[in-house]
Amino acid sequence: MKATLRAPSVVGAVICAAALLLHGHFALARGPELPSRLSDEDFWNLSTESSEPDGFFRSDNLTSNELLYQRVIPELVKRVHRNGVYLGVGPEQNFTYIAALHPSLAVIFDIRRRNLQLHLMYKALFELARDRADFVSMLFSKPRPAHTRDDASVVELFAPFTSVPTDERLYERTLSAIKSHLTNTRHLPLSNADLQGIEYVFHAFFFNQAFVVPRGPRVKYADMMAQTDGLGTYRSYLASEEHFRTLKQLETKNLLVPVVADFAGPRSIRAIAAYLKAHDAVVSAFYLSNVEEYLPSDNWLTFCRNVASLPFDRASTFIRSTSRPGTEGSGLASSLGSMSEDTQRCRADASIR
């Protein structure tokens, strides 16, 4: 199914109107709250109308390779308001932060359209799966073990799958179900390139059996899910049925929106900022990973201005991944920062670069 051009949607009109407000052309009355669900059309329009052209990164990054990112969650949930807006970048580690924060809307940015295709694959699987065991079975094309428990720990969840071989027929059935769900059930006007991209990422899980891309440490998906918050509590999005249902509900309501975005680009972050302001919404957390390390110096001020356009308050928090000598696993550890304080400092630093 080929993508089709649409007349300006309600979502697009809100973005355009709010963008004018940001530039001081006219004032709008206090906007309505964020919708409790998005229609399929509004979900797709918010994604596509906010997106920038496909960009380049040096690797696919179809999975995270961070082993320590859960360590900040105990402090994060103390700082951050529930039911705010979650912003993030990259693949599945966002799901774990979302499960902890229970946002009313989540937007996942990435410079690669491949990441958008990855999240569309996940969207279909969350919506199709009855529970965690179904989800793991479909994601890795491994038949579901005969006996699974709703109260199984994440280690117990993955353990019986270890000895189960991948099944090509299950892979083909699930791939067909993913495409049908997105195009026929959700009526998303996916291009042939997007459908091929979704097949590419799904096949990577089938072929590589849950290893991350070769550029980083080869960390198994099950091992990433079985990390703790440093205090002995499993926090991953597959740690419990409750965590899984949080994601399933958000996806079913079309409230996890993938966007193609250059952090220093002219459109995406500002378009989402305008949409949030038009709905009187506030960003509760923004997971940046280590994207800031890759920004050229001449793009830094643009990035700062983009972030400054977002609606945030004193509780709004950046989550960063930073390289730390002596850390285990991938050598990346997460840290928290105040969005308001860090944005002011960012703009001051940018002005002297």
C-alpha positions, 0 to 999 in steps of 0.5 A, spaced: 500 500 500 502 506 497 502 512 502 497 517 500 497 525 500 492 528 505 488 534 506 491 538 512 488 534 518 486 536 525 492 534 528 496 538 522 492 544 523 493 544 531 501 544 529 501 549 524 496 554 529 501 553 535 507 554 531 504 561 529 503 562 536 510 560 538 512 565 533 508 571 536 503 571 530 497 571 534 494 568 541 490 562 542 485 560 547 487 555 552 487 548 548 484 542 550 487 536 554 491 531 550 486 526 547 485 519 551 486 516 545 488 518 537 484 515 531 489 511 526 488 517 522 491 522 527 496 517 529 499 517 522 498 524 521 502 526 528 507 522 526 508 524 519 507 531 519 512 532 525 517 527 521 523 530 517 527 526 512 530 520 513 537 521 516 544 517 517 547 514 523 553 509 523 549 503 525 542 500 525 541 500 533 535 495 533 536 494 540 539 497 546 546 495 548 545 499 555 545 494 561 545 500 567 539 504 564 534 502 569 539 504 575 536 511 575 528 509 575 528 509 583 530 516 583 526 518 576 519 516 579 520 520 585 522 526 581 517 526 575 509 526 575 505 521 572 501 522 566 505 527 563 508 526 556 514 522 555 519 523 550 525 519 548 530 516 542 532 509 540 529 502 541 526 498 546 529 501 553 524 507 552 519 502 554 522 500 560 522 508 562 514 508 560 512 502 564 515 506 570 512 513 568 505 511 566 505 517 561 499 520 557 503 520 551 509 518 548 513 520 542 519 517 540 524 521 536 530 518 532 534 520 526 533 514 522 526 512 519 529 505 521 527 506 528 520 508 526 519 502 522 522 498 528 517 501 533 511 500 528 513 492 528 513 493 536 506 496 536 503 491 532 506 485 536 504 489 543 497 489 540 496 482 537 499 479 543 495 477 549 501 477 554 508 477 555 509 470 553 505 471 546 509 477 545 516 474 546 514 468 542 512 472 536 518 477 537 523 471 536 519 467 532 519 461 537 513 457 539 510 459 546 512 453 551 506 449 554 506 452 561 507 459 562 505 463 568 502 470 569 506 471 575 513 469 572 519 473 573 522 476 567 528 470 568 523 465 568 519 468 562 525 467 558 528 461 561 523 456 557 524 460 550 532 458 551 532 451 548 526 452 543 529 453 536 526 459 532 520 457 527 520 459 520 513 458 519 511 462 525 516 467 523 512 467 516 505 467 520 507 473 524 510 477 519 504 477 515 500 478 521 504 484 523 503 487 516 496 486 516 494 489 522 498 495 521 495 496 514 488 493 514 486 493 521 490 500 523 489 503 516 496 506 516 498 508 509 505 505 509 509 505 503 512 499 500 519 502 503 516 502 510 513 495 509 520 492 507 523 496 513 518 493 518 520 486 514 528 487 515 527 489 522 523 483 524 527 478 520 533 481 524 530 478 531 529 472 527 536 471 524 540 474 530 536 471 535 536 477 540 543 480 539 544 487 538 548 490 532 555 487 532 558 494 533 557 494 540 557 488 546 553 483 543 548 483 549 542 478 549 535 481 549 534 476 555 540 479 559 538 486 558 531 485 560 533 481 566 537 487 569 535 490 575 535 497 578 541 496 582 536 495 588 534 488 586 528 490 583 526 488 576 524 494 572 524 492 565 517 492 560 517 485 560 518 484 568 511 483 569 504 483 566 502 489 569 508 493 565 507 489 559 499 491 559 501 499 560 505 498 554 499 494 550 494 499 553 498 505 550 499 502 543 492 500 543 490 507 544 495 510 539 499 514 544 506 511 543 508 515 536 514 514 533 517 520 529 523 521 524 527 527 527 534 530 527 535 533 534 538 539 531 533 539 525 528 545 523 521 541 524 520 535 529 522 537 536 518 544 535 512 541 531 511 536 537 512 542 542 507 546 538 502 540 539 503 539 546 502 546 548 496 547 544 494 541 548 496 544 555 501 538 556 508 538 559 514 534 558 515 529 564 521 526 562 526 526 555 530 520 554 536 523 550 541 517 550 548 519 548 545 523 542 548 530 545 555 527 544 554 526 536 552 533 535 556 537 531 558 544 535 555 548 529 548 544 531 548 545 538 545 552 539 539 549 534 538 543 539 538 548 545 533 552 542 529 546 539 529 543 546 527 550 549 521 550 545 518 544 549 513 545 555 516 543 561 516 545 568 521 544 574 520 537 575 521 535 568 527 531 567 532 529 562 535 522 562 542 521 559 546 515 557 554 517 558 560 513 558 563 512 564 570 508 565 570 502 569 562 501 568 560 494 567 557 491 560 557 496 555 560 502 559 554 506 559 550 509 565 544 513 565 544 520 569 538 525 570 538 532 569 533 538 570 530 540 563 529 547 566 536 548 569 540 544 563 536 547 558 538 554 560 546 552 561 545 549 554 544 555 551 549 559 555 554 554 553 552 554 546 553 562 545 560 561 547 562 555 542 
